[in-house]
Amino acid sequence: MYRFSIKEDEWILRFSPKVSFEADERQAVLLSLLHIGEKLSKYSHGDAFLMFTKKIGAIVFDVETIPSFILTVSSIIPDEHWYFQELAN
């Protein structure tokens, strides 16, 4: 679990027990979140968002704002499990 601040908001970053991350990967996720910065405050309680990183893949975050600002890494999807579908018109 990590704690970080963006402006006046104190955030907690936690990782679901079903997700396995090395310490350097956890640090990379935290640094990426700091680059998002104030955009985090636009998410409401119960929202989710994806972050794509070259090193880890797609990271699924769940947002809680009650009673605290908490981001939970609920899943990771490596890029070899991404599928793109182009729809024909």
N, C-alpha and C positions, 0 to 999 in steps of 0.2 A: 504494500500500500504506500502511496506517495501523497504528499500534500503540496499544493502549489497555489500561488495567488495570481490573479489577473485583475488588475485595478483593485477594487475593494472586495472582490469576491474570493473567498477561500474555497478551493476545490480539493476533493479527495479523488485520487485515481486508484481503482482497485482492479484486480484481475480475477475472473471467475476461476474456481478450482478446476474446471474442466479444460482450461487453456494453459498450455505449457509454454513459458517464456524464459529465456535465459536473462541474466541480469542486464547484459548490454542491450538486448532487445527491449526490455522494459524501459531502460533509459532513453532509447531511440523514440519510443512511443511518447514518453513524457516531453521530450524536446520538440517533437512534432506538434503536440498539443499547444505548447507555448507559442508556436508560430501561428496557430489559428487565433490565439489571443481572445480578443473581445467578442469574436463571433460565437464563442461558447455561451455567452449570456443570452443569445437569441433563442436557444433551445428551451422548450418547455418540459415540465415533468412528464415522463413517459415517452419522450421522443427517443429516436435512435438515429445514428448517422454512421457513415462509412468513411474510413481513411485508407487511402491506398499508398503503400510504401514499397519501394523496390526490394528492400531487404526482407520484409515480413510477408507482404501480400495485402489483402483487404482485411481491415480490422473493424469489427462491429462494436460500436460503443452504445451503451444504454445510458440515458440521462435521468438523474433524479435531482429534484430541486427542493424536495420536502423530506425530511427536516433540514437537510444540508445539501450542498452542491456536490453530487457524487457522479463520477463517470465510471462505469464498469465495462471492462473489456470482456464481452460475452462470448466472442468467437473470433477466430482468425480463419481466413480462407486463402491458402497459397495460390499464386497466380496460375499454377497448372490445373486448378479446379475452377477457373473462370471460363464461362461460356458466353459467347456473343452471338446473337441472332439478328440478322438483318432481314427486316420484313420487306417483301416486295409490294409495291403499290398496285 
